C-alpha cells in the first residue's frame, strides 16, 4: 500500500523559504499516470491545493501561489519537494502531500500532514 510521509521544519521565520519533503513508499513516483500534489489547510480554514508534479516531471501550480511555489522531485530517492518562498504568518498551515491517480483532482492517498508555523 502506498504511503506518503511529509517532513520539514515545524517553525519558519517570516520572509524565509519553507521547504518540505514528501517521501513516497511502495510506489515509484514516475508511475504513469500519477500526479503528486501539495495541499495545505490553515487553522480553521478549508484545504487549498498548491500544486502538483506529474509522473513525467511536469509541474502545475495554483495561480494564486505560482509566483512563490516550486515543486520538484528526486526519482532516485522517490520523494517530492515543496518550496514556498517569502512566507508570512498567513502561510501557517498543515501541509499535506497526496496522490492523484488520474489527474482528475481526486486524491486516493494522503500523508498525515505536517504543521508549519510561520513566525513574524
C-alpha positions, 0 to 999 in steps of 0.5 A: 500500500502506498504511503506518503510521509511529509517532513520539514521544519515545524517553525519558519521565520517570516520572509524565509523559504519553507521547504518540505519533503514528501517521501513516497513508499511502495510506489515509484513516483514516475508511475504513469499516470500519477500526479503528486500534489501539495495541499495545505489547510490553515487553522480553521480554514478549508484545504487549498491545493498548491500544486502538483508534479506529474509522473513525467516531471511536469509541474502545475501550480495554483495561480494564486501561489505560482509566483512563490511555489516550486515543486520538484522531485528526486526519482532516485530517492522517490520523494517530492519537494515543496518550496514556498518562498517569502512566507508570512504568518498567513502561510501557517498551515498543515501541509499535506502531500497526496496522490492523484491517480488520474489527474482528475483532482481526486486524491486516493492517498494522503500523508498525515500532514505536517504543521508549519508555523510561520513566525513574524 
